[in-house]
Amino acid sequence: MRNLRGRGGPPMRGGMRPSHPPFKPGPPFRAFIPHIPFDLVQCESTFPRAKTAPEEKALTESLLKRNTDLTPTAQEQASILALVTKIQGILDNLVIAPGTFDAAQVEEVRQVGSFKKGTMMGGHNVADIVVMLKTLPTKEAVASLGNKVLEELKVQEPNEVLSMLTNDSGFEISSADASVKGLITTIPPNLKKLDPELHLDGKVMQGHLAAVRHARWFEENAYFSPSSIKVLIRLLRDLKNRFEGLQPLTPWIIDLMGHYAVMNNPSRQPLPINVAFKRCLQLLAAGFSTAGFFLPGSVGITDPCEQGTVRVHTVMTLEQQDQVCFTAQTLLRVLSHGGFKQILGMEGNSSIATEMSVWEGVVVTPSDKAYEKIERKEGEEEEEEGGDDEGMDTQEGQ
């Protein structure tokens, strides 16, 4: 009989090979293919509009009136502009000619946030300026920089009451009518040298660097675009402030959503404000069966300021994505039955998103959550971020 051996082993009796565990192929590779949510505006040639309903004119007038109510008054805008201009000038001088000030070296100064973008809300007279340092941002250096700016301001305006406070993001200088936040960051090579005990938080400063990119993108793509983009952004920010379910929407998500809803359509022409406003709620309200706009597996909106494919909604947890979706579903049903004044805050209150309401005999019941958080055993990790394997975007704190 022929003597069979195992691989590198002794002869085996009976000609049998040594037993090995059977080969189990792994699961087949599945490429991640994001879904494109159904969007009525993109399919208008297939679903042509009927005649404009009479209430559309009333909706448009209410949207414009609400925007006027939310816009800062001319006096508020003048006050914040004056303070921003003075502080910007002082910081620019420190870049060019620091003189005897050696506590920190300023590399660059950029205005960011809602004041820079022209979407500031009335009654919130706060502007943001990112101050990028060449040196490491120690807490003492930040305090010295804030005091230096305050001293220079008092020289220019000796009769004005001014104050300066430091915080986790930098410093804030306030007058009687306005405030300017100095958001401190540092040049990217310094981020690897930070010591949590001595310097400001690295993630906060990365967010400030992202705010500069966001402001630059907005200036290039939306600032000089139709005013309906800024109007829609201001209205969406107001919705977020009044309805708890929309709280997870960040300022950057709202900026991109406003631009998308107005400009992203087959004709590439700006949509009317009433159509764009309704479109926002329709996209946010799309359920799991249609891969909702800001739900797991959706194309959503790719962040134009980050490398790779980073979808802005992945910064929200799965619970938050669901929360935004079911809140928008309820508001959309109320809007469909003529309750736009309650949604805009011109009548009623925010309870329409959480309590049953009746509109001309039609009962609107708030949507329930679809996502149930799974409790993991000890030692197991739970995936909290968005529904695909993409990175998280950094958001500016506004």
URQUI-V598659 format. One line per field, one symbol per residue. ss: DSSP state (@ for helix, = for strand, . for the rest). phi: phi as a letter, one per 30 degrees, with the letter a starting at -180 (. if undefined). Layout:
ss->???
phi->???
This chain:
ss->....=.....=.@@@...................=..................@@@@@@@@@@@@@@@@@=..@@@@@@@@@@@@@@@@@@@@@@@.........=======@@@@@...=....========....=@@@@@@@@@@@@@@@@@@......=====..=====....========.@@@@@@.....=..@@@@@@@@@@@@@@@@@@@@.....@@@@@@@@@@@@@@@@.@@@....@@@@@@@@@@@@@.........@@@@@@@@@@@@@..@@@.......=...=........=@@@@..@@@@@@@@@@@@@@@@@@@...@@@@......@@@@...===..===..................................
phi->.dcccddicdecdiicdddbdddcdddddbddcdccddbeddcdddcddddddedddddddddddddddddedddddddddddddddeddddddddbdiddbdacdcabbdbiddddicdcdibdbccbdcccdcdddddddddddddddddddddbdccdbbbbcbdclbbcbcdcabbccddbbdeedddcdcedccdddddddddddddddddddddcbdcdedddddddddddddddccedcedddedddedddddddcdaedhcddddddddddedddddedddcheecbeicdhbdddcbdicccdddddddddddddddddedddddddcicdddddidbibddddbbdbbbhiccccedcdcccdddcddjcccdcdedbccdcddbddb
